[in-house]
Amino acid sequence: MSDKPIVTIIGAGRSGRGMLGEMFYQEKNYSIVFADIDTGLVQGLAEQGYYTVEQKNLLTGKSRESIVKGFQIVDTVNDHLKYITYLARSEMIATALFPSAFDQVAEDLAEMIRMRKEQKNDSTAAIILGGNFVGLRQYFDKKISGSLDEDELDYFKKHIALITAKVNRKVVYPEVCRKDPYFLEGDDKDILMVDNSFLFPDGYQYPSFFVLKDNMEINMIEKIWSENLRHVTFAFMGTYYGYQTINQAVNNLYIRKCAYYAWKEGRLALNEEYGLPVPDDEAVKVEFEKFASPFFRDQLSRIGREPIRKLKKNDRLVGPALLCMKHRIIPYFITRSIAYGMFYQDQNDKEAVELQNYISDHGIERAITHFCELDMDDVMENSLFHLILCNYNEIAKTNIIPINENITHTN
């Protein structure tokens, strides 16, 4: 490996390769290491030695391809010591993870901190945290800190910065087979917003694609409780009405209207809570036109996957719904989206199967309290439960009081 600073990217999937890996590669100033739990992916990428990313402008269709090569890749389980050693040598560590991986990666990062301390490595480093999760930095800080003793914790606080990042390039696998089996398609976002809380010394040269922002945690709440809220509404409703891609769903006027008003409810609540301005309708129009773009077909099964996670209390639907109620805004359309989420079906998605099995076994009322994590003794959460239930019952096609339509009425 060269003398360039090492960047280790944990998670070599769509965002890890298609956004983080591609961006760091374009800098030409870093030695890139990918780390992943998927042995087949690790072996395949190692043997091929490169992968391709196509970036498209979703409004014009203009595109360019980048071939990323010269990286290392390591199996986080089968080559665990090598993986931790790479982490300990890294100037930056970037993550692109689902919440199910958070705890294990936090343990790995604690192990890396112990190794750095034992090696008397006094250089500073940064862990760039990417993931659609409200409170991401606090979660990792608590998990890592809980695995360290007092001296290790002191080392952690002095030398390692946890940085929230907005990893939000839309990246998908191509619909048609490519010569490169690791080919990825994405939009053309060329910046990564990161929290301005690094520990690097004055004069440190940050990557050119970094945009340093104060209080990125609020920015992530804004993303998850408005942008992701709108996105998952298209997925849950679009799937219910038989669509396959977001392009199809956004062209349904009813779905588009519900997604818009659900987003608007969330934005009004964010404005009340954090003073975040509500974007004007022209900005929304541009986003909807990107969703409708013929140049990028994002599968609803990708957007709606893992519905149980997305129906949780602090996630993209129930979180902003409760914030609405806190500020006396009725989350009518958000709860409609939650109700459609209760109908979400995908036989290839374990969580979707579990969701429908639970509803079948226990009924919708228990399902709402269970998956949305609602406390029925709390007045606000109880009210939210009834809003979701009413929407669900209105959507359901069950004939709850069948009548004999052949009855002849006489005076």
PyMOL commands that set and color helices and strands:
alter all, ss='L'
color gray80, all
select helices_A, chain A and resi 14-27+39-48+80-89+99-118+136-146+150-159+216-240+246-250+253-274+281-291+300-303+307-310+318-326+332-341+350-362+364-371+379-395
alter helices_A, ss='H'
color red, helices_A
select strands_A, chain A and resi 6-10+31-36+50-56+63-69+72-75+92-95+125-129+160-166+171-172+184-187+192-195+210-213
alter strands_A, ss='S'
color yellow, strands_A
deselect
rebuild
show_as cartoon
